[in-house]
Amino acid sequence: MKRFGIVSYNIYCNFTNYGSALQSWALQQVVDRLGAGRWQSVLVDYCPDVLRDKDKRNPVAHMWDTDVESRQMCELSLPAILENADKFDRFYETRFRRTQGMYTSDNFRDIVEQERLDGFICGSDTIFCIDEFNGFDDGYYAEYPCMKGRSIAYAASFGDAHFTQETLAVLRERLQNFKVLGLRENTLLPFVTENTSVPVQRVLDPTLLLEAEDYEPITAPRKENQPYLLLYTRRHDPNMSAYAEKLAAENHWQIIEISLRAENAQRHRMFYEAGVEEFLSLVKHAECVITNSYHGMIFSIQFGRPFFVFSREQCSSKISELLELFGLPDRLLTTGREQPGLDLCYENVYAAIQREREQSIHFLSEILSGIR
């Protein structure tokens, strides 16, 4: 049986990330299903050099936000941060087939022999965003010698990266490491098509390759019996918070909030300590979801929940593109003064997802079948 290593942004990070964990989990489920005994996948325990000094149990030292208020909120939330980090560790330990060893630039050359790997799948998430990872990471761009010629990219994203003429020249060279490129967004699709000889196609995020019922085995029981609005904040946005307050008051909903805004504890039920399984449950049972998270949006769609998503720096293009693809552009808000209706009819949305899902699964199956 062939073995493919999934190399992505997940285990090692500054702040834990539901989307990073779930896209890797979903990709492993899909790859193994397609293998049907011919191949299986393993999550590579890989730490890029840029993340070696990051500690998700003490993220204050490595925050992108430098303002005093944000740092204070993070410090006040440290008990929840610690509980959340422990839950993520258990998720990675119990929900995945993982490599036996942990790999960095120091020992990646040994991985093929040590783990008996036949190839690599790089993706999903913003692994191609050089702004996030301080340049071109060798694991994410299949630059390690043992990866060249035996790697594919699936649903890799450039995010909102900024390239110069010099970095675009490096990009052309690095993309040649792959046998085929499945990109999650159209952002640099024309450039990649015109400047490399590698076959390229836009594909869905792995979390959309599965259906809602596929997440049942990892979804926690309902956490709150009263009707509630879920406010999931990846970056503080006062307009989004105000909109959630207004909508909850109008509908007599409690607010459950996943954020580091500890000052809201007097008004909301704060739930930053939620693990992956609890996050899925909170989305599934919400009366409405308000978020600025790409995967918060995706799982609202998966579970058929009313939702609104606010644009966010380093996240706006991938959010707007997916909403356009599924015919939901009115779900994207900027100020909270917009007046879209709350109710959603998902029939056409799910039909669009199914069309895209079939194409993406066919792409992945054909490519993996051809790797020798």
Buried (B, 14 or more C-beta within 10 A) or exposed (E): EBBBBBBBBBBBBBBBBBBBBBBBBBBBBBBBEBBEEEBBBBBBBBBBBEBEEBBBEBBBEBBEEEEEEBBBBBEBBBEBBBBBBEBBBEBBEEBBEBBEEEBBBEEBEEBBEEBEBBBBBBBBBBBBBBBBBEBBBBBBBBBBEBBBEBBBBBBBBBBBBEBEEEBEEBBBEBBBBBBBBBBBBEBBBEBBBEBBEBBBBBBBBBBBBBEBEBBEEBBBEEBBEEBBBBBBBBBBBEBBBEBBBEBBEEEEBBBBBBBBBBEBEEEBBBBBBBBBBBBBBBBBBBBBBBBBBBBBBBBBBBBBBBBBBBBBEBBBBBBBBBBEBBEBEEBBBEEBEEEBEEEBEBEEBBEBBEEBBEBBBEBBBEBBEEBE
